[in-house]
Every structure is written in structure tokens, then in C-alpha cells.
Amino acid sequence: MRIFIATGGTGGHVYPALAVATELASRGHKITISCDGRVDKMVRDGKPEKSKVVHVWASGVGAKSRLSQIYALFKIGVSAFALILRFAIFRPARVVAFGGYASVPAVFAAHIWHIPTFLHEQNAAIGRANKFAMRWVKTLMTSFPTVDGMPKKSTANVVYTGLPVRRDFIQYAGSKLPGGSHLLVTGGSLGAQILDDVVPDAITKMKNKKIFVTHQTRPENVEKLQHFYAEHKIHANVLSFVHDMAGAIADSDLVISRGGASTVIELETIGRPAIIVPLGINPDQAANAASFARLGGGFAVEQSKFTSKWLSSTLDELFDNPSRLKKMAEKSRVENHAVKLISDTVTK
């Protein structure tokens, strides 16, 4: 079967798409992947052998000037027209889109040619691009059991599949808590200033400071945080990039992080308690954090309520009660069979 996979302009869209592409290729299907220039190298480096890559011209339409929005829509329109022509010659049997504005042209082109189209939503709140594209898809596959903001008039079939993660996270799935009062703080690839401001100060206020901290931050903050932790005699490893995030999560008894879909699903896959502080301007992260909190695996805390006083007392309570951390870890654990479920849904 010829399957066309459309992915967006960030790693959060690309990695799940590549995982599914690899699985579908292993089943004997012919794969073509589309992406924009921002992730072209990432896609070409990670694509399955013998698969093809198609470049699309696209960028986000969100918080921009009116002129920039018009230009972004023009690029999407040009790419849609190009894919309509391509599908006229190389007609795929299925189109699978992994969200973002870069995947909209493929969804529209598939609609023109009446090709069964499957769309994946990463977050627990549907994104703007996916909400727009929903009118043209047969099936929406979701990372979380419920998704906020779904179009009321949509006729698409909704299937909960989960979000694909890299294999190294699967390897640690269900592993036991290390039990050494290890705290992982991660603000994602760009760091998070509020975590850098609140967490170190909160630890100095704890009654029990016998914890070990791994703190990932932006490069310019590394030296400052290293000095702070050393000055207060707190055992800490401060770094700007975590090369083995799966191992870092598995080696932690508690995680403090932002609420990106990939991060939340990785926590659920391994099974680790967490305090999630969603980016204040991002409703997607707030929905992801709320979904995690409903499992009983941790806390979803608004930035305005994430204070050093609250955090220090919470950390004291959690690290003084390892049995509670263990129960939270068990509740946070969600089996991840997303690659298989998505591949089965697309090909059945």
C-alpha cells in the first residue's frame, strides 16, 4: 500500500511520524513523508530505508502580523496545489497527518482526491491547524483519552491511540522508582525561567535537603545555577541538554517539568510522579497537565501558584513519604502501544 505521511515543523510532530513510518515500512508499505524546511534534515536522517521525502512550503499562521498571516496562508495554498498535482500522478492509498500547519496541504489534497485521511492530535486540547483540517479527515487519532475543543460538527471517527515515543522510553516502562530522593527539573529544549527561579529557592527552604537534583536549563543559566546549588550545599547536576532523557526520567523519584505533550506521555510511559507547570500562554500544555493530574500521578500547577513556599512544603511531604511517591508512580503509568495502534488504524 502507498502511504503518504505529512508532518509538521517541530520535533514533537516529526518523531511520532517517523516512528509510525518505520513501522509501516516494516510491514511492506511504500512510504512518502512530507515536511517543511525546518525539519528536513531531521526527517531525512530518521526516515525508513527506501522511503521518499517531499518538501512543502509552510509556516505557522498564529501570533503574527496580518501581513505575515496572509503570507503564511499563501505558502500553505501553494503547497496544497502542488500536492494536488502530485496525488494526481502518485495517488496514495492513505494519507496520515501528524499535525501542524505543514500537514494541512496534504490533508486538503487528499480531500480533493477522496483519499482516506487520518489525523493525529498530540495534545489534550486540539490545535488550531488540526481543528481547521478536521473537516476533511476520516479519523482523528488522539494522544490522550479526551481532547478539549473538538469541533461540534465534525463527523470524523475519534480513536484514542496514544502518542508514539522513542524506544528507549519503552525500555524503562514500568521500572521501579530508584528511591534515592532524586529530583529531575526540566524546562524542555529552551529551559523555563520560572523553574530556574522557583525550584532552587524552594529546595533551600526544605526541612529535608538530602535530595539530589538534576536540573536542565538554558545554556546561559548553567553557571549561575551551579554556583547557587554549590553555595547552599545542595547536590546537583546542572546541564543545558539531557542526552538520555529516558534514563534521566527513569533515574528520578519525582519530575518537575513543563506540560508539552511529548514530556507528559514520556512520564506516563515510564511511570513517574511529576509536578507539571504548563506554559501560561499555552492552553495545550494546561490540558495535557490536567489530563496527567487526573490519573493521580502528580500535580498540574498554574505558574501564578507555583511558588517556592508551596513547592518546598510539597517536596518535603513527598520525599518524606516514599510510599506516596510509589503510588503516584503506579497511577501515572499508561501502557504505550501507540505505534502499533496508529499503524493498525491506518491500514485496516
GIQUINOR-V250782 format. One record per run of one state. SS is the DSSP state (2 for helix, 1 for strand, 0 for the rest). FROM is the first residue (numbers start at 1). TO is the last residue. Records with the same first field share a line. If there is no record, write none. Layout:
SS=FROM-TO  FROM-TO
This chain:
0=1-1  7-10  27-29  36-36  47-51  56-65  90-93  98-100  113-116  122-124  126-127  137-138  143-147  149-156  161-166  172-181  187-192  205-211  217-218  232-234  240-244  251-253  258-260  271-273  277-282  296-297  301-302  306-307  320-321  333-337  348-348
1=2-6  30-35  52-55  94-97  117-121  125-125  139-142  148-148  157-160  182-186  212-216  235-239  254-257  274-276  298-300
2=11-26  37-46  66-89  101-112  128-136  167-171  193-204  219-231  245-250  261-270  283-295  303-305  308-319  322-332  338-347
